[in-house]
Amino acid sequence: MTQVCPNCAEIVDGDKQEETADSVRYSFDCDEGCHCEFEVIFRAEDAVITVSPREVEA
């Protein structure tokens, strides 16, 4: 999954970390030294995908 880092605006490819019935979590390591996680939540009633960035303390 490709996403834009909310900290340094670099486009990064994420590695899938955890998958549940209704969400998938990806982690991203940027060249700028950032490490972020994104949680993609699938909402069955309206099929909306929500991507919420979370900065991870190094």
C-alpha positions in Angstrom: 0.0 0.0 0.0 1.4 3.4 -1.0 0.7 6.4 1.3 1.9 9.9 1.9 3.7 10.3 5.2 1.9 12.9 7.3 5.2 14.0 8.8 7.6 14.5 5.8 5.1 14.2 2.9 7.3 11.5 1.3 5.4 8.9 -0.7 6.2 5.5 0.9 5.2 1.9 0.6 3.8 0.3 3.7 4.3 -3.2 5.0 1.2 -5.0 6.2 1.5 -5.5 10.0 -1.8 -6.8 11.2 -5.1 -7.7 9.6 -8.4 -8.2 11.4 -11.9 -8.7 10.1 -12.6 -5.0 9.7 -9.2 -3.3 9.4 -5.6 -3.6 8.2 -2.6 -1.9 9.8 0.4 -0.9 7.8 3.7 0.5 9.0 5.9 2.9 7.0 9.6 3.8 7.3 10.6 7.0 5.5 14.0 8.1 4.3 13.6 11.2 6.5 13.7 8.9 9.6 10.0 8.9 10.3 8.1 5.8 11.3 4.3 5.9 10.9 1.5 3.4 11.1 -1.7 3.7 9.2 -4.9 1.8 10.0 -7.3 1.1 7.1 -10.8 0.5 8.5 -13.4 -1.1 6.3 -16.9 0.0 7.0 -19.3 -2.6 5.7 -22.4 -0.4 5.7 -21.0 2.2 3.3 -17.8 0.5 2.1 -15.7 3.5 3.2 -12.0 3.1 3.8 -10.6 5.3 6.5 -6.9 5.8 6.7 -5.7 7.2 10.0 -2.0 8.0 10.4 -0.4 7.4 13.7 3.1 8.5 14.4 5.1 5.8 16.2 7.7 6.8 18.8 11.2 5.6 17.7 
